[in-house]
Amino acid sequence: MNRLLKSLVVAGLFALPAMNVARADCEDDLVLLEQAYKTPNLSVDAKAALDEAKTKAVPALKKDDDDACHKAVIDGLAKAAIQLRPK
């Protein structure tokens, strides 16, 4: 039984960093949004979608609402049809 308990504790220690990675981070999302503005041949509609996302994400950042910020950025990137990966 003691061995099982140790295994669970060790497994939990490895799971904690993974949970933090999955959590939305507004600063990282805004970096992605800024990278999206550098997309070559950005259409007017795509730029408007990114502008709308920025308009929603910045106030969410100020309110420390990472989930709303993340949703705004992801929705904006989707509307702009831009797929970026974090660096």
DSSP file (Angstrom, degrees, kcal/mol; ACC not computed):
  #  RESIDUE AA STRUCTURE BP1 BP2  ACC     N-H-->O    O-->H-N    N-H-->O    O-->H-N    TCO  KAPPA ALPHA  PHI   PSI    X-CA   Y-CA   Z-CA
    1    1 A M     >        0   0    0      0, 0.0     4,-2.1     0, 0.0     5,-0.2   0.000 360.0 360.0 360.0 -39.9    0.0    0.0    0.0
    2    2 A N  H  >  +     0   0    0      1,-0.2     4,-2.1     2,-0.2     5,-0.2   0.877 360.0  52.5 -60.9 -38.7    2.8    2.4    0.8
    3    3 A R  H  > S+     0   0    0      1,-0.2     4,-2.2     2,-0.2    -1,-0.2   0.890 107.9  51.3 -65.4 -39.5    4.3    1.8   -2.7
    4    4 A L  H  > S+     0   0    0      2,-0.2     4,-2.3     1,-0.2    -2,-0.2   0.903 108.9  51.0 -63.2 -42.9    1.0    2.7   -4.3
    5    5 A L  H  X S+     0   0    0     -4,-2.1     4,-2.2     1,-0.2    -2,-0.2   0.908 110.0  49.4 -62.5 -43.1    0.7    5.9   -2.3
    6    6 A K  H  X S+     0   0    0     -4,-2.1     4,-2.5     1,-0.2    -1,-0.2   0.901 109.8  52.2 -62.6 -40.8    4.2    6.9   -3.3
    7    7 A S  H  X S+     0   0    0     -4,-2.2     4,-2.5     1,-0.2    -2,-0.2   0.905 109.5  49.0 -62.7 -42.0    3.4    6.2   -7.0
    8    8 A L  H  X S+     0   0    0     -4,-2.3     4,-2.2     2,-0.2    -1,-0.2   0.901 111.2  49.5 -65.4 -40.4    0.3    8.4   -6.8
    9    9 A V  H  X S+     0   0    0     -4,-2.2     4,-1.9     2,-0.2    -2,-0.2   0.928 112.5  47.1 -64.4 -45.3    2.2   11.3   -5.2
   10   10 A V  H  X S+     0   0    0     -4,-2.5     4,-1.6     1,-0.2    -2,-0.2   0.917 112.0  50.5 -63.0 -43.3    4.9   11.1   -7.8
   11   11 A A  H  X S+     0   0    0     -4,-2.5     4,-1.5     1,-0.2    -1,-0.2   0.892 109.3  52.2 -61.8 -38.9    2.3   10.9  -10.6
   12   12 A G  H  X S+     0   0    0     -4,-2.2     4,-1.5     1,-0.2    -1,-0.2   0.867 105.2  54.9 -65.1 -36.9    0.6   14.0   -9.1
   13   13 A L  H  < S+     0   0    0     -4,-1.9    -1,-0.2     1,-0.2    -2,-0.2   0.859 110.0  46.5 -65.4 -35.1    3.8   15.9   -9.1
   14   14 A F  H  X S+     0   0    0     -4,-1.6     4,-0.8     1,-0.2    -1,-0.2   0.781 109.9  54.8 -76.8 -26.2    4.3   15.3  -12.8
   15   15 A A  H  X S+     0   0    0     -4,-1.5     4,-1.9    -5,-0.2    -2,-0.2   0.798  93.5  70.3 -77.2 -28.7    0.6   16.2  -13.5
   16   16 A L  H  X S+     0   0    0     -4,-1.5     4,-1.8     1,-0.2     3,-0.2   0.927  98.5  46.0 -59.0 -50.0    0.8   19.7  -11.9
   17   17 A P  H  > S+     0   0    0      0, 0.0     4,-1.8     0, 0.0    -1,-0.2   0.892 111.0  54.3 -61.4 -36.1    3.1   21.3  -14.5
   18   18 A A  H  X S+     0   0    0     -4,-0.8     4,-1.5     1,-0.2    -2,-0.2   0.871 105.8  52.6 -64.3 -35.9    1.0   19.9  -17.3
   19   19 A M  H  X S+     0   0    0     -4,-1.9     4,-0.9    -3,-0.2    -1,-0.2   0.887 107.8  51.4 -67.1 -38.2   -2.2   21.4  -15.8
   20   20 A N  H  < S+     0   0    0     -4,-1.8     3,-0.3     1,-0.2    -1,-0.2   0.850 106.7  53.9 -67.3 -33.9   -0.5   24.8  -15.7
   21   21 A V  H  < S+     0   0    0     -4,-1.8    -1,-0.2     1,-0.2    -2,-0.2   0.881 106.5  52.2 -66.4 -37.6    0.4   24.6  -19.3
   22   22 A A  H  < S+     0   0    0     -4,-1.5    -1,-0.2    -5,-0.1    -2,-0.2   0.733  90.1  97.2 -72.4 -21.7   -3.2   23.8  -20.3
   23   23 A R  S  < S-     0   0    0     -4,-0.9     2,-0.1    -3,-0.3    -3,-0.0  -0.434  85.7-106.9 -70.7 141.0   -4.4   26.9  -18.4
   24   24 A A        -     0   0    0     -2,-0.1     2,-0.5     4,-0.0    42,-0.1  -0.424  29.9-163.6 -69.0 139.4   -5.0   30.0  -20.5
   25   25 A D     >  -     0   0    0      1,-0.1     4,-2.1    -2,-0.1     3,-0.2  -0.974   9.0-155.7-127.3 115.9   -2.5   32.8  -20.1
   26   26 A C  H  > S+     0   0    0     -2,-0.5     4,-2.6     1,-0.2     5,-0.2   0.864  91.8  55.6 -62.3 -40.1   -3.6   36.1  -21.5
   27   27 A E  H  > S+     0   0    0      1,-0.2     4,-1.6     2,-0.2    -1,-0.2   0.920 110.0  46.3 -60.8 -43.3   -0.1   37.5  -22.0
   28   28 A D  H  > S+     0   0    0      1,-0.2     4,-1.9     2,-0.2    -1,-0.2   0.890 111.6  52.4 -65.0 -39.2    0.9   34.5  -24.2
   29   29 A D  H  X S+     0   0    0     -4,-2.1     4,-2.2     1,-0.2    -2,-0.2   0.899 107.6  51.1 -64.1 -40.2   -2.4   34.9  -26.1
   30   30 A L  H  X S+     0   0    0     -4,-2.6     4,-2.4     2,-0.2    -1,-0.2   0.839 106.1  55.2 -67.7 -31.4   -1.8   38.5  -26.8
   31   31 A V  H  X S+     0   0    0     -4,-1.6     4,-2.1     2,-0.2    -1,-0.2   0.920 108.3  49.2 -64.0 -42.8    1.7   37.7  -28.1
   32   32 A L  H  X S+     0   0    0     -4,-1.9     4,-2.0     1,-0.2    -2,-0.2   0.904 109.6  52.1 -60.3 -41.2    0.0   35.2  -30.6
   33   33 A L  H  X S+     0   0    0     -4,-2.2     4,-1.3     1,-0.2    -2,-0.2   0.916 108.8  49.4 -63.0 -43.1   -2.4   38.0  -31.6
   34   34 A E  H  X S+     0   0    0     -4,-2.4     4,-0.5     1,-0.2    -1,-0.2   0.874 109.2  52.7 -64.4 -36.7    0.5   40.4  -32.3
   35   35 A Q  H >< S+     0   0    0     -4,-2.1     3,-1.2     1,-0.2    -1,-0.2   0.871 103.1  59.1 -64.0 -36.0    2.2   37.7  -34.4
   36   36 A A  H >< S+     0   0    0     -4,-2.0     3,-1.8     1,-0.3    -1,-0.2   0.848  95.7  61.6 -63.1 -34.2   -1.0   37.3  -36.3
   37   37 A Y  H 3< S+     0   0    0     -4,-1.3    -1,-0.3     1,-0.3    -2,-0.2   0.739  98.1  59.5 -63.5 -20.9   -0.9   40.9  -37.4
   38   38 A K  T << S+     0   0    0     -3,-1.2    -1,-0.3    -4,-0.5    -2,-0.2   0.374  75.1 127.9 -88.9   4.0    2.5   40.1  -39.1
   39   39 A T    X   -     0   0    0     -3,-1.8     3,-0.8    -4,-0.1    -3,-0.0  -0.418  67.6-111.4 -62.8 129.0    0.8   37.5  -41.4
   40   40 A P  T 3  S+     0   0    0      0, 0.0    -1,-0.1     0, 0.0    -2,-0.1  -0.312  95.9  10.8 -61.8 144.7    1.7   38.3  -45.0
   41   41 A N  T 3  S-     0   0    0      1,-0.2     2,-0.3    -3,-0.1    -2,-0.1   0.866  82.8-171.4  56.2  42.9   -1.1   39.5  -47.2
   42   42 A L    <   -     0   0    0     -3,-0.8    -1,-0.2    -5,-0.1    -5,-0.0  -0.507  17.4-131.9 -67.4 123.2   -3.5   40.0  -44.3
   43   43 A S     >  -     0   0    0     -2,-0.3     4,-2.4    37,-0.2     5,-0.2  -0.247  17.1-112.1 -73.4 164.6   -7.0   40.8  -45.7
   44   44 A V  H  > S+     0   0    0      1,-0.2     4,-2.2     2,-0.2     5,-0.1   0.902 119.5  49.6 -62.3 -42.2   -9.1   43.7  -44.5
   45   45 A D  H  > S+     0   0    0      2,-0.2     4,-2.1     1,-0.2    -1,-0.2   0.894 110.5  49.8 -65.7 -40.0  -11.6   41.2  -43.0
   46   46 A A  H  > S+     0   0    0      2,-0.2     4,-2.2     1,-0.2    -2,-0.2   0.918 110.8  49.3 -65.1 -42.9   -8.9   39.3  -41.2
   47   47 A K  H  X S+     0   0    0     -4,-2.4     4,-2.6     1,-0.2    -2,-0.2   0.897 109.8  52.2 -63.3 -39.4   -7.4   42.5  -39.8
   48   48 A A  H  X S+     0   0    0     -4,-2.2     4,-2.3     2,-0.2    -1,-0.2   0.893 108.6  50.6 -62.9 -39.7  -10.9   43.6  -38.6
   49   49 A A  H  X S+     0   0    0     -4,-2.1     4,-2.0     2,-0.2    -2,-0.2   0.896 111.9  47.3 -65.0 -40.0  -11.3   40.2  -36.8
   50   50 A L  H  X S+     0   0    0     -4,-2.2     4,-2.4     2,-0.2    -2,-0.2   0.893 111.0  51.5 -68.0 -39.5   -7.9   40.7  -35.1
   51   51 A D  H  X S+     0   0    0     -4,-2.6     4,-2.3     2,-0.2    -2,-0.2   0.910 109.8  49.7 -62.1 -41.9   -8.8   44.2  -34.1
   52   52 A E  H  X S+     0   0    0     -4,-2.3     4,-1.5     2,-0.2    -2,-0.2   0.905 110.7  50.1 -63.2 -41.5  -12.1   43.0  -32.6
   53   53 A A  H  X S+     0   0    0     -4,-2.0     4,-2.8     1,-0.2    -2,-0.2   0.909 110.8  49.2 -63.1 -41.7  -10.2   40.3  -30.7
   54   54 A K  H  X S+     0   0    0     -4,-2.4     4,-2.3     1,-0.2    -1,-0.2   0.893 106.6  56.4 -65.0 -39.3   -7.7   42.9  -29.4
   55   55 A T  H  < S+     0   0    0     -4,-2.3    -1,-0.2     1,-0.2    -2,-0.2   0.833 116.3  36.5 -61.1 -33.4  -10.6   45.1  -28.3
   56   56 A K  H  X S+     0   0    0     -4,-1.5     4,-1.2    -3,-0.2    -2,-0.2   0.828 116.4  52.2 -86.4 -35.6  -12.0   42.3  -26.2
   57   57 A A  H  X S+     0   0    0     -4,-2.8     4,-2.3     2,-0.2    -2,-0.2   0.872 101.1  57.9 -74.7 -38.4   -8.7   40.8  -25.0
   58   58 A V  H  X S+     0   0    0     -4,-2.3     4,-2.1     1,-0.2    -1,-0.2   0.934 107.9  45.7 -63.6 -47.0   -7.1   43.9  -23.6
   59   59 A P  H  > S+     0   0    0      0, 0.0     4,-1.7     0, 0.0    -1,-0.2   0.884 111.6  53.9 -61.2 -35.1   -9.9   44.7  -21.1
   60   60 A A  H  <>S+     0   0    0     -4,-1.2     5,-3.0     1,-0.2     4,-0.4   0.888 106.7  52.0 -64.7 -37.4   -9.9   41.1  -20.1
   61   61 A L  H ><5S+     0   0    0     -4,-2.3     3,-1.2     1,-0.2    -1,-0.2   0.921 108.2  50.7 -61.5 -44.2   -6.2   41.3  -19.4
   62   62 A K  H 3<5S+     0   0    0     -4,-2.1    -1,-0.2     1,-0.3    -2,-0.2   0.819 111.9  47.3 -64.7 -30.5   -6.8   44.4  -17.2
   63   63 A K  T 3<5S-     0   0    0     -4,-1.7    -1,-0.3    -5,-0.2    -2,-0.2   0.450 112.5-121.4 -87.6  -1.0   -9.5   42.4  -15.3
   64   64 A D  T < 5 +     0   0    0     -3,-1.2     2,-0.9    -4,-0.4    -3,-0.2   0.873  62.8 147.9  60.4  38.9   -7.1   39.4  -15.0
   65   65 A D     >< +     0   0    0     -5,-3.0     4,-2.2     1,-0.2     5,-0.2  -0.740  18.0 173.0-104.9  81.5   -9.7   37.3  -16.8
   66   66 A D  H  > S+     0   0    0     -2,-0.9     4,-2.8     1,-0.2     5,-0.2   0.843  74.6  55.7 -60.8 -35.9   -7.5   34.8  -18.6
   67   67 A D  H  > S+     0   0    0      2,-0.2     4,-2.4     1,-0.2    -1,-0.2   0.930 109.9  44.1 -65.5 -45.1  -10.4   32.7  -19.9
   68   68 A A  H  > S+     0   0    0      2,-0.2     4,-2.4     1,-0.2    -1,-0.2   0.895 114.8  50.6 -65.8 -39.5  -12.2   35.6  -21.5
   69   69 A C  H  X S+     0   0    0     -4,-2.2     4,-2.4     2,-0.2     5,-0.2   0.943 111.1  47.9 -61.8 -48.4   -8.9   36.9  -23.0
   70   70 A H  H  X S+     0   0    0     -4,-2.8     4,-2.8     1,-0.2     5,-0.3   0.916 111.9  49.7 -60.1 -44.8   -8.1   33.4  -24.4
   71   71 A K  H  X S+     0   0    0     -4,-2.4     4,-2.6     1,-0.2     5,-0.2   0.913 110.5  50.3 -62.0 -43.0  -11.5   33.0  -25.9
   72   72 A A  H  X S+     0   0    0     -4,-2.4     4,-2.3     2,-0.2    -2,-0.2   0.919 114.0  44.1 -62.5 -44.0  -11.4   36.5  -27.6
   73   73 A V  H  X S+     0   0    0     -4,-2.4     4,-2.7     2,-0.2     5,-0.2   0.934 114.7  47.5 -68.3 -45.8   -8.0   35.8  -29.1
   74   74 A I  H  X S+     0   0    0     -4,-2.8     4,-2.2    -5,-0.2    -2,-0.2   0.911 113.8  48.2 -62.7 -42.2   -8.8   32.2  -30.3
   75   75 A D  H  X S+     0   0    0     -4,-2.6     4,-2.7    -5,-0.3    -1,-0.2   0.914 112.1  50.0 -63.4 -42.3  -12.1   33.4  -31.8
   76   76 A G  H  X S+     0   0    0     -4,-2.3     4,-2.0    -5,-0.2    -2,-0.2   0.909 111.0  48.1 -63.5 -42.7  -10.3   36.3  -33.5
   77   77 A L  H  <>S+     0   0    0     -4,-2.7     5,-2.8     2,-0.2     4,-0.4   0.888 112.4  49.9 -64.8 -38.1   -7.7   34.0  -35.0
   78   78 A A  H ><5S+     0   0    0     -4,-2.2     3,-1.1    -5,-0.2    -2,-0.2   0.930 110.9  48.1 -66.0 -44.7  -10.4   31.6  -36.2
   79   79 A K  H 3<5S+     0   0    0     -4,-2.7    -1,-0.2     1,-0.3    -2,-0.2   0.853 113.5  48.2 -63.9 -33.6  -12.4   34.4  -37.8
   80   80 A A  T 3<5S-     0   0    0     -4,-2.0    -1,-0.3    -5,-0.2    -2,-0.2   0.517 110.3-127.3 -82.8  -5.1   -9.2   35.7  -39.4
   81   81 A A  T < 5 +     0   0    0     -3,-1.1     2,-0.5    -4,-0.4    -3,-0.2   0.900  60.3 143.6  58.1  43.9   -8.4   32.1  -40.6
   82   82 A I      < -     0   0    0     -5,-2.8     2,-0.6    -6,-0.1    -1,-0.2  -0.958  34.8-164.8-117.1 130.0   -5.0   32.3  -39.0
   83   83 A Q        +     0   0    0     -2,-0.5     2,-0.3    -3,-0.1    -5,-0.0  -0.956  17.2 169.7-116.2 115.6   -3.3   29.3  -37.3
   84   84 A L        -     0   0    0     -2,-0.6   -52,-0.1     0, 0.0    -2,-0.0  -0.896  22.6-145.7-122.2 153.1   -0.4   30.1  -35.1
   85   85 A R        -     0   0    0     -2,-0.3    -2,-0.0   -53,-0.0     0, 0.0  -0.944  30.9-105.1-115.4 140.7    1.6   28.1  -32.7
   86   86 A P              0   0    0      0, 0.0   -57,-0.0     0, 0.0   -58,-0.0  -0.305 360.0 360.0 -60.3 146.5    3.1   29.5  -29.5
   87   87 A K              0   0    0      0, 0.0    -2,-0.0     0, 0.0     0, 0.0   0.462 360.0 360.0 -75.6 360.0    6.9   30.0  -29.7
